[in-house]
Amino acid sequence: MSEPAQQFLTVGDPAASTGAPRRMAYRDWPAEAADNAHVVICVHGLSRQGCDFDTLARHLRPHCRVIAVDVAGRGHSDWLADPMAYQVPTYAADLAALIVYLRSTQPALMIDWVGTSMGGLIGMALAAVPTLGLRRLVLNDVGPVLQWNALQRIGRYLGENPRFDSEQAAADYLTSISSGFGPHTPEQWLALSRPLLRERDGRWWLHYDPAIALPLRAMLGADAPAAQQSVRDSEAMLWSLYDRITAPTLLLRGAESDLFTAQTAQRMAERGPRARCVSFPGVGHAPTLIAADQCAAVSGFLLAH
């Protein structure tokens, strides 16, 4: 089976830290079938990258093309000159540019979306724009309500820039902060961790811009009334986006998730696109889409006629 092609798309503002035209990276898995008119765009969580979707891509690509993006500041995508631009509006503009580019080469392209956590928020923003024409939407452990305690938990490690004496030590660290992913074999943990690491001068480092944490830290560090108002404003905006979505929507939820509650999932089933929810026991935030039942839930939804 062939490996994906590493591709780049030049995107607009905000500027890259290098001063050169900014590029967004993505892994492009062509469909094994002759017809490439169905594409699934996969977008990762806050500190991850597109390699997270390798297992799902192999599961889907007999039937459709899969594009797995590195969001700005992660993986092979350029870092931003202004760290406060590491926010959903920037990411949504970049991904909208990708959709426009794909349709410029294939106007009749059928585009679905799989978004984990932050990638789901980006998907909600784009699915609310009818002209972008997203056909089906998968939101992996995320909705319009984000639990404050979970954001604080993420804020405690996001943006740290530790160095490690070995790849395994680095993988052990990533495993320790990713317990919500649920049970995985040592080989699976290493496969999930290895793309997030880069070796330099005999040390291993995390492969993202540490400054991606600054917007979250600014929100968490605000005084209590300002922080609470920011959360209320964000939730109101996200519900407004969600209620405008008309594409069939599937929610995936880790049954032990501290970010995406069962109550929020129930509200999402009752309004907007009236999403259907599949819950995975023994998993928190967020399902990695490696386990067979998780892949089957996604493929069954996206490939159903």
N, C-alpha and C positions, 0 to 999 in steps of 0.2 A: 504494500500500500504506500503510495507516494506521500511525502511530507508536505505541509502547507508552504506556500510561497510567502516570504516576508515582503510586504508592500508598504508604501508610504503615500500619504496624500498631503499636499501643501494646503494649509488652512490659514485663515485670516487672524486678526487681532484676537486676544492680546499677543504681544510680541514674545518671541523666544528669548531665553537668557543669553544665547549666543549672538543675537543681533541679526542672524540670518533668517530667511523665510522659515516660518515654523512648520514642522511636519508632524503628522499623526501617523503612528505605525499600526499595522494590523496584519494578522495572519489570515491568509486566504486559502480555504480548503475547497477546491473545486468538487462539484458533484461527480460521483462515479458514473452516473447516468449521463447520456448525451445532452439532456435538457438541463440547462443551468438557469432556467427562468424563475426558480424559487431559491431565495437566499434567506438565511437566518443570521441576523447580526447579534452577536453576544458581547455583553459589556459587563465588566467585573466590578468588584466592590472597592472600597475606599483606598486600600493600600495594596491591592493585588494587581494582576495584569492578565492579558488575553490568554496566556498559556493555561489558565485555570480551566478553560473549556476544551482542552485537547480530547478528553475522554468523550464528552458529549459530541464533539465534532466528528469523531470516528463513528459514533453511533448514528449520526444523522446523514453523513455525506454519501451513503449509497443512494440517497433520495434527493438531496438538495445541497446547494453550496453553503458553506459556513464561513462567516467572517468574524474573527475575534479580535477586538480592538484593545490597544494599549491607550488608556486615557492619558491626557496631558500630564507630564511629570512622572509617568510610570513606564517601566519597560523600555522599549526602544523609541518612545515618543519624546519630543523635545520638552525641556523644562521651561517654565514661564519666567520672564523677567520680573513680573509683579506677583509675588506669592499670594496676595489677597484675591487674585483672579482664579485661584484654584477652587472654583465653585460650580454648581450645576449649570448656571447659564452659559459659562464658557464651554463646558463639556457638551451641552445640548447643541450649541452652535456648531461645534466641530463635527458632531455626529450627523446633524442636519446636512452639513456640507458633504459628508460621505454619501448620504442617501441621494442627494441631488446628483452627485458624480455617478453613482451606480445607475440611476435612471437616465442619465445622459447617454450612456452606452446601451442600455436596454430599457426603453420607455415602458414596456409592459411588465417589468420585473415585479414579482410578488415578494414582498419583504415582510418577514416576521422578526420579532425582537425577543431576546432572552436577556434579562438584566438581573444581576445579583446585587442586592442592597443598593449602593449608590447607582449601579447600572440600571436598576429598576426605576429609581427616581428620574434618571435621564430619559428612560423609556416612557414614563408617564408624561413628561413634558412634550416629547415628540409625538406620542400617540394622540395628544389633545389637539394637534395641528392637522386638520383634515387633508390639506394639500400634500402632506408627506406620505399619506396613504399606507400607513402600517396596517397589515392585514390581521395579524394575531399578536398578542402581547403576553409574555410570561414574566411575572414579577416574583423574584426569588427572595422571600423573607424580608419584604419591605412594603410599606404602605404610607399613607399620608400622615400617620402619627408615629413619631420616633420617640422611644422611651428615653427620658433624661438620664436615668442610671446607666443605660447602655452606652449613650454618648459619652458619659464620663469615663466609663471603662475603656472605651476605644481611645479617648483622649489621653489616657495614662501611658499608652505605648506609641501612638501614632507620632511620627516625626522624630522619634529617637534615632540616633545614628550609631548604633553599637558596631563594634568590629569583633571578629571571631578568629580564633586560631585554626579552625578547620571548618570544612563544609558541614560536617556532621554536627558540630557545636552550633553552627548557625541554624541548621535545620531543627535541632532540638529547641532552640529559642523560639523559632516560628511556630513549632508545634505547641509550645507551652502557652502562647497567646492565642491559639486557634482551637482551643478545646471545644468550643461551640460547634465546630464542624462535625462532631460526632466521631464514632469509631472508624479508624482507618488502620491499615497495616503499616508497619515501618516503611515498606517500599512505597506505599501511597503517600505517606507524609513526606518522604524524601522527594518524590515526584512533584508534589505540590510546592515544596520549598525551593528546589534547585533553580527554577527560572527567576526567583526573586532575589538571587544572590549574584554578586560579582566578585571575583578574586582580584586583589591588587596588592602587590608587594608582600605576598605571603599571608595576607589577611583576607577574610571574606566580609563583605559589606552588603547592606540591603540595597536593592536596585531600584530606588525611587528617590525623588527629590524630597529631602526632609521637610522642606517648606510647605508641602501639601497640608501639613497639620495646622498652619497658622490661622486660617479662617475658623476652624473648629475651636482652637484654643482661644481665639478672640471671643467667640460666643460663650464658651464655658467660663471664661474669666471675667465676664461682665458682672456688674452688680445684679443682685437677685431680681429686682423688678425689670431691669432691662433684658436680662436673659429670658425671663418668663414671657415678656412681650415678644421677643424675637421668636421664641418657640410657637407662640400663638399665631403670629403672622405667617410663619412658615407652614404651619398646619392648615391654616385657612387657604393659602395659595395652593398647597398640594391637593386639598379636597376639591378646589375649584378646577384644577387640571383633571383630576380623576373623574369628576362628574361630566366632563366634556368628551371623555373617551367613548367611542362607539365600537371599537374593535373587540371581538371576543377575547376575554382575559382569563388567564389561569394564575392563581396564587399558589406558590409553594411556601410551606411554612415548616420550620423546625419546631417540633412540639414543645421544646424547651427554650425557645428563643426568648431573649431578654429585650430584643429590639422591636419585634413585630408580634403583638399580642393576638390571642384568639378573638378578643373583643373587636379589635380593628379589622381583622379578617371578616368577621361577621357583618360589620357595617359596610364593608366593601362588597359583600354579597348582596346587599339590599339596595345599593344605589349605584349611579354611574353605569358601567358596563355589566354590573351584577356578576362579578367574577366568581368562578368556582375555585374552591380551595382544596388542596391536597396537603395533608400534614404527615410528617415523618417522625415517628417516635424515636427517642434517644438522640435526637439532633437538636442543637441550639441554633445560634446565628453563625453561619448560614449553611444550608445544604450545599455540598460541593459539586453536585451533579456528576459524581463518579459512581456511586452505588447503582446497581441495575434498576432498582425500583424508581430511583429519581430520574435516571435517563429515560425510562419507559414512560413516566408521567409526562415529560416534556415532548418526547417524540410522538406519543399517542395523541397529544393535543395539536401539535404542529402539522402532523402528517395525515390527520383525519380528513376525509373528503366531505 
